[in-house]
Amino acid sequence: MTGEELINKILQGEREFSHIQLPASTDISGSENYAEMNKTLKESPDRPVILRYASLEGFRAPGIML
């Protein structure tokens, strides 16, 4: 899965991402949809993103609300 795919899935309402693998050093903070995704996450704290056993080596997303 790419960082853009992750953002799009979150914007579509998906929250279950157990066992996903993102490419090493993925940085989604520069994506044009990053702010919208983070706003969506902040507005729904009762629906956290689930990342059990996910491979996120070097993942960068400053200020993300998981």
C-alpha positions in Angstrom: 0.0 0.0 0.0 1.2 3.5 -0.7 0.8 6.5 1.5 -1.7 8.0 -1.0 -3.7 4.8 -0.9 -3.7 5.0 2.9 -5.0 8.6 2.9 -7.7 7.8 0.4 -8.9 4.8 2.4 -9.1 6.8 5.6 -11.0 9.6 3.8 -13.5 6.9 2.6 -14.0 5.8 6.2 -11.8 2.8 6.5 -10.0 2.5 9.8 -8.7 -1.1 9.9 -5.2 -1.4 8.6 -3.8 -4.4 10.5 -0.9 -6.1 8.7 -0.4 -3.4 6.1 3.1 -2.6 4.8 4.1 0.9 3.7 7.3 1.4 1.8 10.2 2.4 4.1 10.4 6.1 4.9 6.9 6.9 3.6 6.1 10.6 4.3 2.5 11.5 3.7 2.7 15.0 5.1 3.3 16.5 1.7 0.1 14.9 0.2 -2.5 17.4 -1.0 -5.1 15.4 1.0 -3.1 15.2 4.2 -4.8 18.1 6.0 -8.2 16.9 5.0 -7.4 13.4 6.3 -6.1 14.7 9.6 -9.2 16.9 10.0 -11.4 13.9 9.4 -9.5 11.9 12.0 -9.6 14.7 14.6 -13.4 15.0 14.1 -14.0 11.4 14.9 -11.8 10.4 17.9 -14.3 7.5 18.6 -13.1 5.8 15.4 -9.3 5.3 15.8 -7.1 3.9 13.0 -6.1 0.3 13.8 -2.5 -0.6 12.9 -1.9 -4.0 14.5 1.2 -5.6 13.2 1.6 -2.9 10.5 5.0 -2.3 9.0 5.6 1.4 9.2 9.4 1.7 9.2 10.3 5.4 8.9 6.7 6.5 8.5 6.3 10.3 8.7 3.1 12.1 9.4 3.7 15.0 11.8 0.6 15.9 13.8 -1.5 13.0 12.7 -4.4 12.0 14.9 -4.5 8.2 15.1 
